[in-house]
C-alpha cells in the first residue's frame, strides 16, 4: 500500500494537494493528489534527471484548461 504523509498536505493558490516524491538510483516518481476534486497524477520515470515537477505542473495545467479536472 502506498501512503501519503499527511504532513505534506497544504493549500497552494486555490487547490489543496498532497504530494509524495520518491526515488531510487536511476528512477524517480511523483504522486500528486487533489482531495477536493478527487483527482490524482502519478509520474514514473526511468531517468534520474527527469524534471518531474515541471512535467506535473504542465500536465495539470492542460487538464484544468481543458476542463478535464
C-alpha positions as CSV (number, residue, x, y, z in Angstrom):
1,X,0.0,0.0,0.0
2,X,1.3,3.4,-0.9
3,X,0.5,6.1,1.8
4,X,0.9,9.8,1.5
5,X,2.2,11.5,4.6
6,X,-0.5,13.9,5.9
7,X,2.3,16.3,6.9
8,X,2.7,17.1,3.2
9,X,-0.9,18.4,2.9
10,X,-1.0,22.1,2.1
11,X,-3.0,24.6,0.2
12,X,-1.3,26.4,-2.6
13,X,-3.2,29.0,-4.6
14,X,-6.8,27.6,-4.7
15,X,-6.1,23.9,-5.0
16,X,-5.3,21.8,-2.0
17,X,-3.0,18.9,-2.8
18,X,-1.0,16.0,-1.2
19,X,2.4,15.3,-2.5
20,X,4.8,12.3,-2.3
21,X,8.0,12.3,-4.3
22,X,10.2,9.2,-4.4
23,X,13.3,7.8,-6.0
24,X,15.9,5.0,-6.1
25,X,19.0,5.0,-8.2
26,X,18.1,5.8,-11.8
27,X,14.3,6.1,-11.2
28,X,12.1,8.8,-9.9
29,X,8.4,9.1,-9.1
30,X,5.9,11.7,-8.1
31,X,2.4,11.4,-6.8
32,X,0.1,14.4,-6.6
33,X,-3.4,14.1,-5.2
34,X,-6.0,16.7,-5.2
35,X,-8.5,15.7,-2.5
36,X,-11.1,18.4,-3.1
37,X,-11.6,17.4,-6.8
38,X,-10.7,13.7,-6.2
39,X,-8.0,13.8,-8.9
40,X,-4.5,12.4,-8.9
41,X,-1.4,12.5,-11.1
42,X,1.3,9.8,-10.9
43,X,4.6,10.2,-12.8
44,X,7.1,7.3,-13.1
45,X,10.4,7.8,-14.8
46,X,13.4,5.7,-15.5
47,X,15.8,8.7,-15.5
48,X,17.1,10.5,-12.5
49,X,17.4,13.8,-14.5
50,X,13.7,14.0,-15.5
51,X,12.1,17.3,-14.4
52,X,9.2,15.7,-12.6
53,X,7.8,18.8,-11.0
54,X,7.8,20.8,-14.3
55,X,6.1,17.9,-16.2
56,X,3.5,17.5,-13.4
57,X,2.8,21.3,-13.5
58,X,2.4,21.2,-17.3
59,X,0.1,18.2,-17.3
60,X,-2.1,19.6,-14.5
61,X,-2.4,23.0,-16.3
62,X,-3.5,21.3,-19.5
63,X,-6.1,19.1,-17.8
64,X,-7.5,22.1,-15.9
65,X,-7.6,24.3,-19.1
66,X,-9.5,21.6,-20.9
67,X,-11.9,21.1,-18.1
68,X,-10.8,17.5,-17.6
69,X,-10.3,18.2,-13.9
